Amino acid sequence: MAMKNNIYNLRIAGLDIPVNYVSSFEDSRVGEYDGERREINLLLRLQDDPKTLMTTLVHELVHCVLDVSGANYGMSEKTEEQVVMAVESLAVPAVRLLDQQALLREGIYGGRGDTLSES
């Protein structure tokens, strides 16, 4: 089942970053950030798997943020990938947890079975 509300554009630091869905890549990637064109490309079939789509989008978004901010200047591809993986696996879950806590304080989140966790 494809997502009904696909993301086609992100606004980062005042820039509109297109999000394109492509049928394939030349290798086994499922997503990429193209720094020259400043666009994110995701594998079309990810639309059938919302969790993987969002995880991949966040990963490519971090690459985009590093590029737009200039933080990746002079950084090797290997180092950039390590930074992206660290942000993706450590910072993003912490932000999601803070978001859940804010929703709990506002009384929006927190029915039976709702728990705060990093997953």
C-alpha positions in Angstrom: 0.0 0.0 0.0 1.5 3.3 -1.1 1.7 6.3 1.3 -1.1 8.8 0.7 0.9 11.8 1.7 4.3 11.6 0.0 6.8 14.3 0.7 8.0 16.1 -2.4 9.7 19.1 -1.0 11.6 20.1 2.2 12.5 23.6 3.3 16.0 23.8 4.8 17.7 27.0 5.7 15.4 28.9 3.4 16.1 26.6 0.5 13.5 24.4 -1.2 14.9 20.9 -1.5 13.0 18.7 -3.9 12.4 15.1 -2.9 12.2 12.9 -6.0 11.1 9.2 -6.3 13.1 7.2 -8.7 12.6 3.6 -10.0 16.2 2.5 -9.4 19.7 3.4 -8.7 22.8 2.0 -10.4 23.8 0.3 -7.1 22.0 -1.1 -4.1 21.2 2.3 -2.5 17.6 3.2 -1.6 18.3 6.9 -1.3 20.8 9.7 -2.0 21.3 13.4 -1.5 22.7 15.1 -4.6 24.7 18.0 -3.4 25.3 19.5 -6.8 21.6 19.6 -7.6 20.6 20.0 -3.9 17.9 17.4 -4.1 17.0 14.1 -2.4 16.2 11.0 -4.4 14.4 8.1 -2.9 13.6 4.7 -4.3 10.0 4.6 -5.5 9.2 1.3 -3.8 9.9 2.9 -0.4 6.4 4.5 -0.7 5.1 1.0 0.2 7.1 1.0 3.4 6.5 4.2 5.3 8.9 3.4 8.2 11.8 2.7 5.8 10.9 5.7 3.7 11.0 8.0 6.8 14.3 6.5 8.0 15.9 6.9 4.6 14.5 10.5 4.2 16.0 11.4 7.6 19.3 9.9 6.6 19.4 11.9 3.4 18.1 15.0 5.2 21.1 14.9 7.5 23.4 14.8 4.4 21.5 17.8 3.1 21.9 19.8 6.3 25.6 19.1 6.5 25.9 20.3 2.9 23.7 23.4 3.2 25.4 24.4 6.4 28.9 23.9 5.0 29.7 21.6 7.9 30.8 18.8 5.5 33.4 21.0 3.8 36.6 19.1 3.5 35.0 16.1 5.1 35.8 12.7 3.5 32.8 10.6 2.3 33.6 8.1 5.0 33.6 10.7 7.8 30.4 12.3 6.6 28.7 9.0 6.6 29.9 8.3 10.1 28.5 11.7 11.2 25.2 11.1 9.4 24.9 7.7 11.1 25.6 9.2 14.5 23.0 11.9 14.1 20.5 9.5 12.7 20.9 6.8 15.4 21.5 9.0 18.4 20.1 12.5 18.0 17.0 11.8 16.0 15.5 9.3 18.5 16.2 11.8 21.3 14.4 14.5 19.5 11.4 12.2 18.9 11.4 11.4 22.6 11.3 15.1 23.4 8.5 15.6 20.9 6.5 12.8 22.7 7.1 14.4 26.1 5.9 17.8 24.8 2.8 16.1 23.4 2.2 14.4 26.8 2.5 17.7 28.6 -0.1 19.2 26.2 -2.4 16.2 26.8 -2.4 15.3 23.1 -0.5 12.1 23.5 -0.8 9.4 26.1 -3.7 7.1 25.8 -3.6 3.5 26.9 -0.6 1.7 25.6 1.3 4.9 24.6 4.8 4.8 26.0 7.8 7.0 25.7 10.7 5.2 24.1 13.4 5.8 21.6 12.0 3.3 19.1 
